[in-house]
Amino acid sequence: MGTTPAGLTARLFDLRVTPTGPYDWRLTRRQLFGLTTAVVHVTTVDDVTVIATESLSKRFPRVTALDRLSVDVGPGVTGLVGANGAGKSTLIKILLGLSPATEGRAEVLGLDVATKGGAIRERVGYMPEHDCLPPDVSATEFVVHMARMSGLPPAAARERTADTLRHVGLYEERYRPIGGYSTGMKQRVKLAQALVHDPQLVFLDEPTNGLDPVGRDEMLGLIRRVYTDFGISVLVTSHLLGELERTCDHVVVVDGGKLLRSSSTRDFTQTTTTLAIEVTDTDEHPDGTRAVRDALLARGVSTHDGSGLPGAGHILLLTAEGEQTYDLIRDVVADLGLGLVRMEQRRHHIAEVFKDSDDQRKEAVGHGG
């Protein structure tokens, strides 16, 4: 393998800890990316809460990055969402044992971040937000080096690197210098080095930054497979709510270092009592949507336009008061001689949930609340 540029260790490799003893103590066999190797036995994520914080705070002279943050995260794919400056990166540094908290405590995989930082970094993979890859080495050289720094023997490091690069879609390009890679390819290299040592948990800091829509979708698919295919839990940060809705099992929202909400994605996007109705047009009623709206209004049922919904044509939204609402819609559509394309209960989008919360907060402020 080629030489590593000077200073690179200070930029990224400080996240790795080389074992102080032989690699073959308490060995177990695990399958990863089609390759079975002997790895150090550690407690599985199913045995413990993956991440737990209690009144965690981090204060700097002029800003409070985290403010009494208490949250529990279980196995799976968890999204950490917040605007820039919300405290996401600060939280990751504390969880990796790289930055001490001002007060409070936190555990990762059952290990105290204040005293077990080295042990945590042996079990955790990390994909940094910013570009910190050496341009003059290949993906294979770089990922092998990171695997060796995590304690893998030379042969296992090379084999695991090949399989990991195949998993992230870089197998055919693995010998090219990283400096000639596109942004998407560089993101995949960073993901590969986070996975190569078979961690129990990976921290992915804004992994879709700089990617086009196709590259973004492919990266989100890879992130989901990290857990579903290989059982590695994921904490992924993003400021884009739509990404987390499609990818994550659980969402943690922080703002100004404070916890706004922590719940399952299913709870965020729970089914509402709002019905979405779409009908066809006819020669007699060229605007079927308007005809249904007028007919329902005549029966005392108000509706509002839902044409802004993704993939929707002319859609009406109304509140279902009970089973009688379904019967009324059926009768109205039949009486007008229209075709019913769909009638379904809507699910919230995460962005809508927070928009509602923002509107309520503004209304409270306006009323002196």
N, C-alpha and C positions, 0 to 999 in steps of 0.2 A: 504494500500500500504506500502511496506517496506521502510526503511529509505534510504536516499540518501547519498552516500559517501561524506565525508567532502572534500571540495575543488573543487567539480565538478562544482559548480556555477561559479567559477572563470574561468573555462576552456571553458564552453559553454553557461551557462545560462545567462551570461551578455548580450546576444543578445536578451533576452526577457524583456519586460517591463510590470509589473503588473499594471492594470488600477488604477488610484487614486480614482475613483468614482465607484458607483455601476455599475454592468455589464449590467443592463437593460435600459440604456438610449438610446433613438432613435433606438429602436429595429426594425429589419426587419427580414423576414424569407428567408432563403436560403437553397437549397438542396445540400448536399455534401455526396458522397459515400453512397447514399440511405437513409441518415438520415437528417431530417429537424429540425433545431434548430434555436433559436433566436440568432442573432449575431449583433454586433454593425454595424450600417449603415455607410458606407464610400463611397466615390466617386468611381465608377467602373473604371476599366482600359480603358474602351472604351471612357471615358470622357476626358482623359488626355494622354499626352505622358508618357509612363511608366518610361523611364529613359532619362534624358537630361544632357549633360555636356557641358561646355563652357570654353575653354582654361584652362582645369583642369590640374594642375601640382602638383607633390609631390616630394620634393627634400630632400635627406638625406645628411649628410656631405660628403660622398664619391660617391654617386650614385643618379641619377635622375630616380625615379621609373615611374613617369608619366610626359610627356612633352607636355603641351598645347593640351590636348586631348579634342576634340569637337566632340560629336556624339549624335544622337537622336535614341532612340529605342522605337518602338511601341509595341502593344499587340502581343502575339504569343510566339513562341520558338526562342530565339536568342542565337546564339553561339558566345562566346568570345574566340578566338583562338590566341595562341601565345606560343612561347617556354618558358621554365622555366626562370623566371627572366624578362619576358616581361612586367610585371606590372599588371597582371590579379588579383591576390589576393589583391594587394594594392588598386586597383580600387573598389573591393567589400567592403573592410573595409571603404573606404571613403563613398561609397553609403549607407552603413548601419549606418553612423554617428558615427563610432567608431574611426576614424582617421581623423584629420583635414587636408584639402588640404593646400599646400603652397600658391597657388594662383588659381584663377578661381572659378567657381561655378558649382554646380550640383543639380539636383532635381530628386527625386524618387516619382512617383505617384503624382506629382505636389507639393511635399513638399521639402523645402530647406534642404539639408543634414547638413548644418552648424548650423541650429537653430531648426530643427524638427526631430532630430535623434530618439528620443523616439517614436514619432508618426509613423515614418517610420518602426521601428522594430515591432510595433504592427500590421502592415499591411503586413509585408514581412516574408517569411520563409527562413531559411538558412541551407544548408547542407554543413558542413565543409569538407575539403579535408582529413584531418588527423583523425586517429582513436581517439576518445575522449569519448567512451562509457564506462559506469561503468560495469565491468564484473560480479558483484555479484547480479545484479537485473535483472528481466525479461524485455522483450520488452514492455509488457503491463505496468509494473510499471514505466518504464522510459518515455514512450510516454504520459501516463496519467499525470505524473509530469510536463512534458513540456507543455501540454495543460493547466494545472492549472496555471502555471506561465504566460501563455498568457492571463489569465483572464476568462477561461471557468469555470462554476460552476462544482462541483464534478460529478454530474450525467451526464451532457453533456460531460465532459471530458472522462468519462469511455466509454460512447456510441460511441463517435467520435473516440476514440482510437481503439476500436474493428473494426469499419468500415474501418479506415485508414489502419490498419494492414492487414485486408482482401484484400484491394486494392493492397497493395505492395507484397502480397503473403506470409505473415507470420502468418496468422490466426491460423494455426494448431500448430505453434511453439511459440506462443505468451507468454506462461508461463515458458519457459525455460530460465535459466540465459544466458545473452548475452555473457558471457565469453566462452560458448561452441558453439557459432555460427561460421559459415564459414565467409570468407571475404564478399561473396555476400550477406549473410543474414545481416551482420552488415551494409553494405551499404543501405540495404532496411530499417533498423531501422532508420538510419540517414535521409532517405527520408521521412519516416513516421512522424518523429518529426517535420520536416519542413512543413508538410502539415496539421497536425492535427488541427490547430487553424483556418483553412479556410482562408489562406492569399490571397491577390490579386496578389502577385508576389513571386516567390521563386528564390533564388540564389543557384545554385548547383555547387560546386567547385570540378572539376575533379571527377564526380560521378562514372566513370567506372574504376578508379584506382584499380589495383590488381585483376581485374576480368578476368576469362577465356573467350574465344569467345562466348560461350553460355550465360554466365552470363552478358556479355557486351551487347549482343543483347536484352536480357530480360530487362535490365536496360534502354536501349534506348527506348524500347517500352513503358515502364512505364512513362518515361519523356515526350514522345509525348502525351500520354493519359492525363497527368496532364492538358494540355491545351485543347485538343480536347474534352475530356469528361467533364471536370470540369471548364473550362474557366479561369484557373489560368495561368498567363503569367510566362515564365521561362527565366532566364539568366543562361546558362550553360557554364562553362569553360572547355576547352580541348586543348591538343596539337596535337590531332589526327584529321586531316581534314576530313577523311572519315566518322567519326562519325557524324560530324556536317552536312555533305551533306545529310545524310539519315534522320536526325532528325529535323533540324532547318528550320525556315522560313526566317531567316535573319542571316547574319554572319558579325561579327566585328573582324577585324584582327589588333592586336597590336604587335609592335616589339620595344624593347628598350623604352617602355613607349609612343611611338608615334603611331598614327593611320595610318595604311597602307591602309586599305580599309574598307568600310562599305556599304553593299548592300544586296539585297535579294539573297537567294540561287539560285533562278531562273536566276538571272543575272549572277551569277558565272558560272552556268552550262548551259548557253544559247546554243541553237542549232548553230552549226558551218556550214560552207559550205563544210566540209569534209564528203565524203561518205565512208561508210564501206560496203565492198562487200565480200560475202562468197559464194563459189560455191562448187558443188560436184565434185568428181573424176569419171573418166570412164576408161574402159579398154584401149581406144585409148589415153586418157590423164590421166595417173595415178596421176599426180600432176596438178589438174585442176587450182589451184591458179597460178602456174607458167605459164601455158598456157594462162590464161587471162592476166597476167602481160605482157608477151611477145607480145601478140596481141595488147594490148593497147599501148605499147611502140612503136610498128611499126606504129601506127596511131598518134604518137606524144603526147601521154598522159602518163606522168610519175606517178608512184605509189610508195608507201612505205609499208613496212610490218606492219600489225596491230595485229600480233599474241599475243602480250602481253596484249591485252584487256581482262578484266575479262569475263570468259565464252566463249571466242572466240576460234575457231579452226584455220584454215588458212584464214586469213582476209587480204584484201588489202584496203588501204586507198588512196583516191585521192581527189583532189579539184574539186568540181562541178562548171563549168564555166557557166552553164545554163541548160535549158531543153534538149539541144542537147547532154549533157553528159549522161543523163539517156538513151536516144535513142541509143547512141553508145555502152554503156555497154550491153543493151538488145541484140543488134545485134551481138556483139562479143560473148557473152555467147551462143546465139542460133547457130551461125556459128560453134562453137566448139562442139556443141552437149552436153553441160554441163547443169546441173540443177542449178538454182539460189536459194540459201538458203535464202539469205537476201540482201537487198540493202537499206540502211537507212542512214539518216543524224546523225552524231555523236553529242553527248553533251559533253561539257567539264567536267572533274572531277576537283573539287576545287584544288587538289594537282597539276594538270597540269597547272592551271592558275598561281599558284605561282612559279612553276618551270620555266614557260616562263618568268615571271617577274624577277626571279633571273638571268636567262640567259641573259636577256636584260641589267640588271644592271652590270653584269660582263663584258659584251661586251662594255658597255659605259665606264667602268673603264679602260678596256684594250686600248680604244681609247682616253683616257684622258678626258672622259666625266664626 
